[in-house]
Amino acid sequence: MNKTEQHKKAIIEALEKSLGVVTTACKLVGIGRTTFYQWLKEDEEFSDKVIDIENIALDFVESKLFENVKDGNTAEIIFYLKTKGKKRGYIERQEITGADGMPNNFKVEIIDRIEDAKD
């Protein structure tokens, strides 16, 4: 196993320990984030392992969320309903109106700053 492969293996192990936190894993192994993302882009097997760890971390966090929901933690209940209960109407929506309560008409103008800087 060459040095790069050893580093990739070490990064995978560090990601498992850090629940997928890239900066922490890179610091533990002594690899730059740029190198990590280059490997992620170029090495499909490495990328697959990283994705697996991300899913494991998400599963862990979801389990903690559900524990807090079961305990009646209001913030977690609201968060869950806003993210997973949208189809049932658990969303926040802002309506912007004028002083008289009538809808405002907005005009959005996109400015190309690069072209403006050249002029």
N, CA, C and O atoms as CSV, one atom per row, in Angstrom:
chain,resi,resn,atom,element,x,y,z
A,1,MET,N,N,0.858,-1.175,0.000
A,1,MET,CA,C,0.000,0.000,0.000
A,1,MET,C,C,0.906,1.241,0.000
A,1,MET,O,O,1.772,1.387,0.863
A,2,ASN,N,N,0.694,2.131,-0.980
A,2,ASN,CA,C,1.535,3.319,-1.059
A,2,ASN,C,C,1.090,4.381,-0.039
A,2,ASN,O,O,0.080,4.226,0.647
A,3,LYS,N,N,1.865,5.443,0.036
A,3,LYS,CA,C,1.624,6.482,1.041
A,3,LYS,C,C,0.252,7.134,0.872
A,3,LYS,O,O,-0.435,7.394,1.860
A,4,THR,N,N,-0.150,7.401,-0.371
A,4,THR,CA,C,-1.459,8.024,-0.618
A,4,THR,C,C,-2.582,7.115,-0.134
A,4,THR,O,O,-3.528,7.579,0.503
A,5,GLU,N,N,-2.480,5.832,-0.430
A,5,GLU,CA,C,-3.510,4.887,0.004
A,5,GLU,C,C,-3.555,4.789,1.532
A,5,GLU,O,O,-4.631,4.663,2.115
A,6,GLN,N,N,-2.390,4.848,2.175
A,6,GLN,CA,C,-2.347,4.845,3.636
A,6,GLN,C,C,-3.043,6.085,4.196
A,6,GLN,O,O,-3.791,6.001,5.170
A,7,HIS,N,N,-2.789,7.236,3.570
A,7,HIS,CA,C,-3.434,8.470,4.016
A,7,HIS,C,C,-4.954,8.414,3.803
A,7,HIS,O,O,-5.718,8.866,4.656
A,8,LYS,N,N,-5.380,7.868,2.683
A,8,LYS,CA,C,-6.815,7.740,2.429
A,8,LYS,C,C,-7.476,6.849,3.479
A,8,LYS,O,O,-8.554,7.158,3.987
A,9,LYS,N,N,-6.810,5.739,3.793
A,9,LYS,CA,C,-7.341,4.839,4.822
A,9,LYS,C,C,-7.414,5.554,6.167
A,9,LYS,O,O,-8.395,5.417,6.898
A,10,ALA,N,N,-6.377,6.313,6.486
A,10,ALA,CA,C,-6.348,7.047,7.756
A,10,ALA,C,C,-7.444,8.121,7.797
A,10,ALA,O,O,-8.059,8.342,8.840
A,11,ILE,N,N,-7.683,8.784,6.667
A,11,ILE,CA,C,-8.738,9.802,6.609
A,11,ILE,C,C,-10.103,9.160,6.836
A,11,ILE,O,O,-10.932,9.705,7.564
A,12,ILE,N,N,-10.335,8.021,6.224
A,12,ILE,CA,C,-11.615,7.315,6.407
A,12,ILE,C,C,-11.814,6.978,7.884
A,12,ILE,O,O,-12.901,7.181,8.424
A,13,GLU,N,N,-10.782,6.470,8.533
A,13,GLU,CA,C,-10.866,6.142,9.963
A,13,GLU,C,C,-11.108,7.403,10.796
A,13,GLU,O,O,-11.895,7.379,11.742
A,14,ALA,N,N,-10.436,8.499,10.451
A,14,ALA,CA,C,-10.613,9.760,11.173
A,14,ALA,C,C,-12.012,10.325,10.957
A,14,ALA,O,O,-12.601,10.896,11.874
A,15,LEU,N,N,-12.544,10.169,9.754
A,15,LEU,CA,C,-13.918,10.620,9.489
A,15,LEU,C,C,-14.920,9.836,10.328
A,15,LEU,O,O,-15.888,10.402,10.835
A,16,GLU,N,N,-14.689,8.547,10.473
A,16,GLU,CA,C,-15.574,7.725,11.312
A,16,GLU,C,C,-15.566,8.228,12.753
A,16,GLU,O,O,-16.612,8.307,13.396
A,17,LYS,N,N,-14.375,8.568,13.255
A,17,LYS,CA,C,-14.248,9.050,14.631
A,17,LYS,C,C,-14.847,10.441,14.820
A,17,LYS,O,O,-15.354,10.766,15.894
A,18,SER,N,N,-14.785,11.265,13.760
A,18,SER,CA,C,-15.261,12.645,13.870
A,18,SER,C,C,-16.684,12.814,13.347
A,18,SER,O,O,-17.155,13.940,13.185
A,19,LEU,N,N,-17.370,11.707,13.083
A,19,LEU,CA,C,-18.722,11.722,12.516
A,19,LEU,C,C,-18.792,12.504,11.213
A,19,LEU,O,O,-19.766,13.211,10.956
A,20,GLY,N,N,-17.763,12.375,10.399
A,20,GLY,CA,C,-17.775,12.979,9.077
A,20,GLY,C,C,-17.311,14.412,8.989
A,20,GLY,O,O,-17.453,15.037,7.939
A,21,VAL,N,N,-16.755,14.956,10.070
A,21,VAL,CA,C,-16.283,16.340,10.033
A,21,VAL,C,C,-14.928,16.362,9.325
A,21,VAL,O,O,-13.924,15.883,9.853
A,22,VAL,N,N,-14.926,16.928,8.123
A,22,VAL,CA,C,-13.764,16.865,7.247
A,22,VAL,C,C,-12.563,17.593,7.846
A,22,VAL,O,O,-11.458,17.051,7.849
A,23,THR,N,N,-12.756,18.796,8.344
A,23,THR,CA,C,-11.637,19.570,8.894
A,23,THR,C,C,-10.963,18.819,10.031
A,23,THR,O,O,-9.736,18.745,10.092
A,24,THR,N,N,-11.757,18.266,10.925
A,24,THR,CA,C,-11.211,17.519,12.058
A,24,THR,C,C,-10.424,16.304,11.572
A,24,THR,O,O,-9.317,16.052,12.048
A,25,ALA,N,N,-10.985,15.556,10.635
A,25,ALA,CA,C,-10.312,14.360,10.108
A,25,ALA,C,C,-9.003,14.729,9.417
A,25,ALA,O,O,-7.987,14.061,9.608
A,26,CYS,N,N,-9.025,15.783,8.621
A,26,CYS,CA,C,-7.818,16.204,7.917
A,26,CYS,C,C,-6.727,16.623,8.890
A,26,CYS,O,O,-5.555,16.303,8.691
A,27,LYS,N,N,-7.106,17.331,9.931
A,27,LYS,CA,C,-6.121,17.744,10.934
A,27,LYS,C,C,-5.534,16.535,11.657
A,27,LYS,O,O,-4.331,16.490,11.915
A,28,LEU,N,N,-6.369,15.566,11.981
A,28,LEU,CA,C,-5.880,14.362,12.663
A,28,LEU,C,C,-4.852,13.610,11.828
A,28,LEU,O,O,-3.894,13.054,12.365
A,29,VAL,N,N,-5.055,13.595,10.510
A,29,VAL,CA,C,-4.185,12.830,9.622
A,29,VAL,C,C,-3.035,13.675,9.068
A,29,VAL,O,O,-2.020,13.141,8.620
A,30,GLY,N,N,-3.205,14.990,9.106
A,30,GLY,CA,C,-2.167,15.868,8.559
A,30,GLY,C,C,-2.282,16.045,7.057
A,30,GLY,O,O,-1.279,16.203,6.360
A,31,ILE,N,N,-3.511,16.018,6.566
A,31,ILE,CA,C,-3.792,16.180,5.134
A,31,ILE,C,C,-4.587,17.469,4.955
A,31,ILE,O,O,-5.459,17.787,5.765
A,32,GLY,N,N,-4.283,18.203,3.897
A,32,GLY,CA,C,-5.017,19.422,3.609
A,32,GLY,C,C,-6.409,19.130,3.063
A,32,GLY,O,O,-6.639,18.098,2.432
A,33,ARG,N,N,-7.325,20.047,3.313
A,33,ARG,CA,C,-8.690,19.887,2.807
A,33,ARG,C,C,-8.720,19.832,1.277
A,33,ARG,O,O,-9.536,19.121,0.692
A,34,THR,N,N,-7.837,20.579,0.645
A,34,THR,CA,C,-7.786,20.569,-0.818
A,34,THR,C,C,-7.455,19.173,-1.332
A,34,THR,O,O,-8.057,18.698,-2.295
A,35,THR,N,N,-6.507,18.530,-0.694
A,35,THR,CA,C,-6.142,17.159,-1.065
A,35,THR,C,C,-7.331,16.221,-0.855
A,35,THR,O,O,-7.630,15.385,-1.708
A,36,PHE,N,N,-8.000,16.365,0.283
A,36,PHE,CA,C,-9.168,15.535,0.575
A,36,PHE,C,C,-10.210,15.665,-0.534
A,36,PHE,O,O,-10.701,14.660,-1.048
A,37,TYR,N,N,-10.545,16.896,-0.901
A,37,TYR,CA,C,-11.581,17.107,-1.914
A,37,TYR,C,C,-11.127,16.668,-3.306
A,37,TYR,O,O,-11.951,16.289,-4.138
A,38,GLN,N,N,-9.836,16.716,-3.555
A,38,GLN,CA,C,-9.307,16.196,-4.823
A,38,GLN,C,C,-9.508,14.681,-4.871
A,38,GLN,O,O,-9.962,14.145,-5.882
A,39,TRP,N,N,-9.169,13.989,-3.772
A,39,TRP,CA,C,-9.388,12.544,-3.700
A,39,TRP,C,C,-10.872,12.224,-3.858
A,39,TRP,O,O,-11.245,11.283,-4.558
A,40,LEU,N,N,-11.700,13.010,-3.204
A,40,LEU,CA,C,-13.149,12.789,-3.260
A,40,LEU,C,C,-13.655,12.884,-4.696
A,40,LEU,O,O,-14.533,12.124,-5.105
A,41,LYS,N,N,-13.104,13.806,-5.442
A,41,LYS,CA,C,-13.522,14.032,-6.829
A,41,LYS,C,C,-12.979,12.954,-7.780
A,41,LYS,O,O,-13.663,12.546,-8.718
A,42,GLU,N,N,-11.765,12.506,-7.533
A,42,GLU,CA,C,-11.074,11.638,-8.483
A,42,GLU,C,C,-11.144,10.146,-8.173
A,42,GLU,O,O,-10.929,9.328,-9.067
A,43,ASP,N,N,-11.439,9.773,-6.929
A,43,ASP,CA,C,-11.400,8.373,-6.515
A,43,ASP,C,C,-12.806,7.929,-6.098
A,43,ASP,O,O,-13.277,8.267,-5.013
A,44,GLU,N,N,-13.460,7.174,-6.969
A,44,GLU,CA,C,-14.849,6.769,-6.724
A,44,GLU,C,C,-14.984,5.885,-5.477
A,44,GLU,O,O,-15.939,6.029,-4.714
A,45,GLU,N,N,-14.047,4.989,-5.276
A,45,GLU,CA,C,-14.105,4.109,-4.098
A,45,GLU,C,C,-13.974,4.924,-2.815
A,45,GLU,O,O,-14.706,4.697,-1.851
A,46,PHE,N,N,-13.047,5.865,-2.805
A,46,PHE,CA,C,-12.872,6.762,-1.654
A,46,PHE,C,C,-14.146,7.568,-1.431
A,46,PHE,O,O,-14.619,7.695,-0.302
A,47,SER,N,N,-14.693,8.107,-2.504
A,47,SER,CA,C,-15.919,8.901,-2.432
A,47,SER,C,C,-17.074,8.085,-1.852
A,47,SER,O,O,-17.835,8.587,-1.025
A,48,ASP,N,N,-17.202,6.848,-2.277
A,48,ASP,CA,C,-18.263,5.979,-1.767
A,48,ASP,C,C,-18.131,5.756,-0.261
A,48,ASP,O,O,-19.127,5.756,0.462
A,49,LYS,N,N,-16.901,5.568,0.204
A,49,LYS,CA,C,-16.668,5.376,1.638
A,49,LYS,C,C,-17.020,6.638,2.427
A,49,LYS,O,O,-17.593,6.556,3.513
A,50,VAL,N,N,-16.679,7.789,1.882
A,50,VAL,CA,C,-17.002,9.062,2.544
A,50,VAL,C,C,-18.516,9.241,2.615
A,50,VAL,O,O,-19.043,9.661,3.645
A,51,ILE,N,N,-19.214,8.926,1.531
A,51,ILE,CA,C,-20.678,9.037,1.512
A,51,ILE,C,C,-21.299,8.105,2.546
A,51,ILE,O,O,-22.257,8.482,3.221
A,52,ASP,N,N,-20.765,6.893,2.678
A,52,ASP,CA,C,-21.256,5.959,3.695
A,52,ASP,C,C,-21.119,6.549,5.091
A,52,ASP,O,O,-22.030,6.437,5.912
A,53,ILE,N,N,-19.989,7.173,5.356
A,53,ILE,CA,C,-19.765,7.781,6.675
A,53,ILE,C,C,-20.733,8.942,6.895
A,53,ILE,O,O,-21.258,9.109,7.996
A,54,GLU,N,N,-20.971,9.744,5.856
A,54,GLU,CA,C,-21.931,10.849,5.976
A,54,GLU,C,C,-23.321,10.309,6.330
A,54,GLU,O,O,-24.029,10.901,7.145
A,55,ASN,N,N,-23.705,9.197,5.724
A,55,ASN,CA,C,-25.010,8.601,6.024
A,55,ASN,C,C,-25.076,8.047,7.437
A,55,ASN,O,O,-26.108,8.154,8.101
A,56,ILE,N,N,-23.996,7.465,7.893
A,56,ILE,CA,C,-23.944,6.956,9.270
A,56,ILE,C,C,-24.071,8.124,10.248
A,56,ILE,O,O,-24.800,8.031,11.235
A,57,ALA,N,N,-23.367,9.216,9.978
A,57,ALA,CA,C,-23.445,10.393,10.845
A,57,ALA,C,C,-24.861,10.959,10.852
A,57,ALA,O,O,-25.369,11.348,11.904
A,58,LEU,N,N,-25.499,11.007,9.689
A,58,LEU,CA,C,-26.868,11.509,9.602
A,58,LEU,C,C,-27.815,10.608,10.386
A,58,LEU,O,O,-28.697,11.099,11.091
A,59,ASP,N,N,-27.640,9.303,10.270
A,59,ASP,CA,C,-28.458,8.365,11.048
A,59,ASP,C,C,-28.297,8.606,12.543
A,59,ASP,O,O,-29.279,8.605,13.286
A,60,PHE,N,N,-27.064,8.811,12.979
A,60,PHE,CA,C,-26.797,9.068,14.391
A,60,PHE,C,C,-27.508,10.329,14.870
A,60,PHE,O,O,-28.161,10.328,15.913
A,61,VAL,N,N,-27.371,11.409,14.091
A,61,VAL,CA,C,-27.988,12.679,14.476
A,61,VAL,C,C,-29.512,12.564,14.462
A,61,VAL,O,O,-30.184,13.108,15.339
A,62,GLU,N,N,-30.058,11.858,13.470
A,62,GLU,CA,C,-31.504,11.650,13.444
A,62,GLU,C,C,-31.977,10.873,14.662
A,62,GLU,O,O,-33.047,11.158,15.200
A,63,SER,N,N,-31.199,9.900,15.101
A,63,SER,CA,C,-31.594,9.140,16.288
A,63,SER,C,C,-31.625,10.042,17.518
A,63,SER,O,O,-32.497,9.902,18.376
A,64,LYS,N,N,-30.667,10.971,17.600
A,64,LYS,CA,C,-30.656,11.923,18.718
A,64,LYS,C,C,-31.847,12.878,18.621
A,64,LYS,O,O,-32.448,13.232,19.635
A,65,LEU,N,N,-32.183,13.290,17.403
A,65,LEU,CA,C,-33.347,14.144,17.188
A,65,LEU,C,C,-34.604,13.444,17.691
A,65,LEU,O,O,-35.409,14.041,18.406
A,66,PHE,N,N,-34.773,12.175,17.317
A,66,PHE,CA,C,-35.957,11.438,17.732
A,66,PHE,C,C,-36.000,11.234,19.247
A,66,PHE,O,O,-37.076,11.254,19.844
A,67,GLU,N,N,-34.845,11.039,19.866
A,67,GLU,CA,C,-34.813,10.941,21.328
A,67,GLU,C,C,-35.344,12.225,21.950
A,67,GLU,O,O,-36.132,12.185,22.895
A,68,ASN,N,N,-34.911,13.366,21.417
A,68,ASN,CA,C,-35.361,14.648,21.949
A,68,ASN,C,C,-36.838,14.895,21.658
A,68,ASN,O,O,-37.536,15.491,22.478
A,69,VAL,N,N,-37.318,14.447,20.509
A,69,VAL,CA,C,-38.739,14.568,20.201
A,69,VAL,C,C,-39.541,13.739,21.202
A,69,VAL,O,O,-40.553,14.203,21.728
A,70,LYS,N,N,-39.089,12.513,21.464
A,70,LYS,CA,C,-39.772,11.650,22.432
A,70,LYS,C,C,-39.801,12.272,23.823
A,70,LYS,O,O,-40.752,12.084,24.581
A,71,ASP,N,N,-38.741,13.019,24.149
A,71,ASP,CA,C,-38.667,13.678,25.458
A,71,ASP,C,C,-39.487,14.965,25.508
A,71,ASP,O,O,-39.555,15.623,26.547
A,72,GLY,N,N,-40.116,15.327,24.373
A,72,GLY,CA,C,-40.969,16.506,24.344
A,72,GLY,C,C,-40.232,17.812,24.117
A,72,GLY,O,O,-40.759,18.878,24.437
A,73,ASN,N,N,-39.024,17.753,23.571
A,73,ASN,CA,C,-38.262,18.968,23.312
A,73,ASN,C,C,-38.921,19.752,22.182
A,73,ASN,O,O,-38.930,19.312,21.032
A,74,THR,N,N,-39.464,20.893,22.514
A,74,THR,CA,C,-40.254,21.689,21.575
A,74,THR,C,C,-39.464,22.092,20.341
A,74,THR,O,O,-39.984,22.004,19.228
A,75,ALA,N,N,-38.230,22.530,20.506
A,75,ALA,CA,C,-37.440,22.989,19.359
A,75,ALA,C,C,-37.240,21.859,18.350
A,75,ALA,O,O,-37.350,22.085,17.145
A,76,GLU,N,N,-36.950,20.660,18.822
A,76,GLU,CA,C,-36.749,19.537,17.916
A,76,GLU,C,C,-38.053,19.130,17.231
A,76,GLU,O,O,-38.053,18.756,16.058
A,77,ILE,N,N,-39.153,19.204,17.963
A,77,ILE,CA,C,-40.455,18.885,17.369
A,77,ILE,C,C,-40.767,19.858,16.237
A,77,ILE,O,O,-41.168,19.450,15.148
A,78,ILE,N,N,-40.580,21.142,16.504
A,78,ILE,CA,C,-40.843,22.170,15.484
A,78,ILE,C,C,-39.926,21.960,14.287
A,78,ILE,O,O,-40.377,22.005,13.142
A,79,PHE,N,N,-38.640,21.731,14.545
A,79,PHE,CA,C,-37.692,21.508,13.456
A,79,PHE,C,C,-38.129,20.334,12.587
A,79,PHE,O,O,-38.141,20.428,11.360
A,80,TYR,N,N,-38.482,19.242,13.229
A,80,TYR,CA,C,-38.883,18.051,12.477
A,80,TYR,C,C,-40.113,18.328,11.623
A,80,TYR,O,O,-40.158,17.954,10.451
A,81,LEU,N,N,-41.095,18.973,12.203
A,81,LEU,CA,C,-42.311,19.249,11.448
A,81,LEU,C,C,-42.057,20.211,10.285
A,81,LEU,O,O,-42.638,20.050,9.212
A,82,LYS,N,N,-41.189,21.212,10.494
A,82,LYS,CA,C,-40.883,22.158,9.414
A,82,LYS,C,C,-40.139,21.503,8.270
A,82,LYS,O,O,-40.300,21.896,7.115
A,83,THR,N,N,-39.320,20.503,8.583
A,83,THR,CA,C,-38.522,19.874,7.528
A,83,THR,C,C,-39.200,18.641,6.935
A,83,THR,O,O,-39.104,18.408,5.730
A,84,LYS,N,N,-39.874,17.862,7.749
A,84,LYS,CA,C,-40.474,16.622,7.257
A,84,LYS,C,C,-41.996,16.702,7.107
A,84,LYS,O,O,-42.600,15.856,6.449
A,85,GLY,N,N,-42.609,17.706,7.710
A,85,GLY,CA,C,-44.068,17.809,7.690
A,85,GLY,C,C,-44.609,18.867,6.748
A,85,GLY,O,O,-45.753,19.298,6.893
A,86,LYS,N,N,-43.805,19.291,5.785
A,86,LYS,CA,C,-44.225,20.349,4.853
A,86,LYS,C,C,-45.505,19.986,4.111
A,86,LYS,O,O,-46.380,20.831,3.919
A,87,LYS,N,N,-45.611,18.735,3.696
A,87,LYS,CA,C,-46.788,18.318,2.936
A,87,LYS,C,C,-48.070,18.396,3.760
A,87,LYS,O,O,-49.173,18.426,3.213
A,88,ARG,N,N,-47.912,18.427,5.065
A,88,ARG,CA,C,-49.072,18.508,5.946
A,88,ARG,C,C,-49.325,19.937,6.444
A,88,ARG,O,O,-50.158,20.169,7.321
A,89,GLY,N,N,-48.595,20.874,5.870
A,89,GLY,CA,C,-48.851,22.275,6.195
A,89,GLY,C,C,-47.963,22.871,7.271
A,89,GLY,O,O,-48.179,24.011,7.683
A,90,TYR,N,N,-46.972,22.128,7.733
A,90,TYR,CA,C,-46.075,22.647,8.769
A,90,TYR,C,C,-44.937,23.427,8.117
A,90,TYR,O,O,-43.796,22.968,8.063
A,91,ILE,N,N,-45.272,24.609,7.627
A,91,ILE,CA,C,-44.283,25.467,7.001
A,91,ILE,C,C,-44.480,26.882,7.492
A,91,ILE,O,O,-45.557,27.251,7.958
A,92,GLU,N,N,-43.441,27.655,7.382
A,92,GLU,CA,C,-43.558,29.074,7.670
A,92,GLU,C,C,-43.516,29.799,6.345
A,92,GLU,O,O,-42.692,29.497,5.481
A,93,ARG,N,N,-44.402,30.747,6.193
A,93,ARG,CA,C,-44.434,31.498,4.966
A,93,ARG,C,C,-44.570,32.972,5.333
A,93,ARG,O,O,-45.356,33.336,6.207
A,94,GLN,N,N,-43.816,33.792,4.672
A,94,GLN,CA,C,-43.902,35.219,4.908
A,94,GLN,C,C,-44.600,35.872,3.731
A,94,GLN,O,O,-44.300,35.592,2.571
A,95,GLU,N,N,-45.526,36.736,4.054
A,95,GLU,CA,C,-46.193,37.512,3.025
A,95,GLU,C,C,-45.823,38.963,3.252
A,95,GLU,O,O,-45.972,39.493,4.353
A,96,ILE,N,N,-45.344,39.592,2.208
A,96,ILE,CA,C,-44.932,40.984,2.306
A,96,ILE,C,C,-46.010,41.842,1.647
A,96,ILE,O,O,-46.340,41.675,0.473
A,97,THR,N,N,-46.535,42.748,2.432
A,97,THR,CA,C,-47.576,43.629,1.913
A,97,THR,C,C,-47.208,45.071,2.183
A,97,THR,O,O,-46.300,45.362,2.962
A,98,GLY,N,N,-47.921,45.966,1.534
A,98,GLY,CA,C,-47.728,47.387,1.764
A,98,GLY,C,C,-48.455,47.826,3.024
A,98,GLY,O,O,-49.046,47.004,3.725
A,99,ALA,N,N,-48.411,49.119,3.312
A,99,ALA,CA,C,-49.022,49.667,4.515
A,99,ALA,C,C,-50.527,49.413,4.548
A,99,ALA,O,O,-51.112,49.284,5.623
A,100,ASP,N,N,-51.152,49.341,3.378
A,100,ASP,CA,C,-52.594,49.141,3.313
A,100,ASP,C,C,-52.991,47.665,3.278
A,100,ASP,O,O,-54.171,47.338,3.149
A,101,GLY,N,N,-52.007,46.778,3.393
A,101,GLY,CA,C,-52.275,45.350,3.385
A,101,GLY,C,C,-52.350,44.744,2.004
A,101,GLY,O,O,-52.531,43.535,1.859
A,102,MET,N,N,-52.215,45.568,1.001
A,102,MET,CA,C,-52.251,45.073,-0.380
A,102,MET,C,C,-50.864,44.577,-0.780
A,102,MET,O,O,-49.854,45.075,-0.283
A,103,PRO,N,N,-50.818,43.595,-1.680
A,103,PRO,CA,C,-49.511,43.077,-2.113
A,103,PRO,C,C,-48.681,44.144,-2.805
A,103,PRO,O,O,-49.204,44.995,-3.525
A,104,ASN,N,N,-47.401,44.082,-2.575
A,104,ASN,CA,C,-46.457,44.959,-3.265
A,104,ASN,C,C,-45.984,44.270,-4.536
A,104,ASN,O,O,-45.862,43.046,-4.580
A,105,ASN,N,N,-45.727,45.036,-5.535
A,105,ASN,CA,C,-45.114,44.501,-6.747
A,105,ASN,C,C,-43.637,44.816,-6.684
A,105,ASN,O,O,-43.242,45.970,-6.513
A,106,PHE,N,N,-42.831,43.797,-6.821
A,106,PHE,CA,C,-41.391,43.969,-6.740
A,106,PHE,C,C,-40.778,43.799,-8.117
A,106,PHE,O,O,-41.244,43.008,-8.936
A,107,LYS,N,N,-39.736,44.551,-8.346
A,107,LYS,CA,C,-38.962,44.406,-9.570
A,107,LYS,C,C,-37.562,44.008,-9.147
A,107,LYS,O,O,-36.934,44.693,-8.341
A,108,VAL,N,N,-37.076,42.914,-9.683
A,108,VAL,CA,C,-35.741,42.440,-9.361
A,108,VAL,C,C,-34.853,42.722,-10.558
A,108,VAL,O,O,-35.164,42.336,-11.684
A,109,GLU,N,N,-33.748,43.399,-10.302
A,109,GLU,CA,C,-32.809,43.724,-11.356
A,109,GLU,C,C,-31.478,43.072,-11.026
A,109,GLU,O,O,-30.923,43.281,-9.947
A,110,ILE,N,N,-30.972,42.286,-11.958
A,110,ILE,CA,C,-29.695,41.608,-11.757
A,110,ILE,C,C,-28.621,42.427,-12.453
A,110,ILE,O,O,-28.711,42.727,-13.643
A,111,ILE,N,N,-27.616,42.774,-11.687
A,111,ILE,CA,C,-26.532,43.603,-12.202
A,111,ILE,C,C,-25.310,42.734,-12.388
A,111,ILE,O,O,-24.906,42.016,-11.473
A,112,ASP,N,N,-24.729,42.793,-13.551
A,112,ASP,CA,C,-23.503,42.055,-13.842
A,112,ASP,C,C,-22.333,42.935,-13.427
A,112,ASP,O,O,-21.922,43.823,-14.173
A,113,ARG,N,N,-21.805,42.690,-12.254
A,113,ARG,CA,C,-20.752,43.543,-11.692
A,113,ARG,C,C,-19.463,43.491,-12.515
A,113,ARG,O,O,-18.726,44.475,-12.580
A,114,ILE,N,N,-19.196,42.358,-13.133
A,114,ILE,CA,C,-17.968,42.256,-13.926
A,114,ILE,C,C,-18.047,43.188,-15.123
A,114,ILE,O,O,-17.091,43.904,-15.419
A,115,GLU,N,N,-19.177,43.184,-15.808
A,115,GLU,CA,C,-19.354,44.077,-16.962
A,115,GLU,C,C,-19.345,45.532,-16.512
A,115,GLU,O,O,-18.763,46.383,-17.185
A,116,ASP,N,N,-19.990,45.829,-15.371
A,116,ASP,CA,C,-20.012,47.210,-14.867
A,116,ASP,C,C,-18.617,47.694,-14.534
A,116,ASP,O,O,-18.297,48.867,-14.727
A,117,ALA,N,N,-17.785,46.789,-14.033
A,117,ALA,CA,C,-16.421,47.184,-13.654
A,117,ALA,C,C,-15.579,47.496,-14.875
A,117,ALA,O,O,-14.661,48.313,-14.805
A,118,LYS,N,N,-15.884,46.850,-16.003
A,118,LYS,CA,C,-15.124,47.094,-17.232
A,118,LYS,C,C,-15.444,48.437,-17.856
A,118,LYS,O,O,-14.596,49.041,-18.514
A,119,ASP,N,N,-16.680,48.910,-17.649
A,119,ASP,CA,C,-17.114,50.172,-18.273
A,119,ASP,C,C,-16.460,51.385,-17.663
A,119,ASP,O,O,-16.729,52.510,-18.085
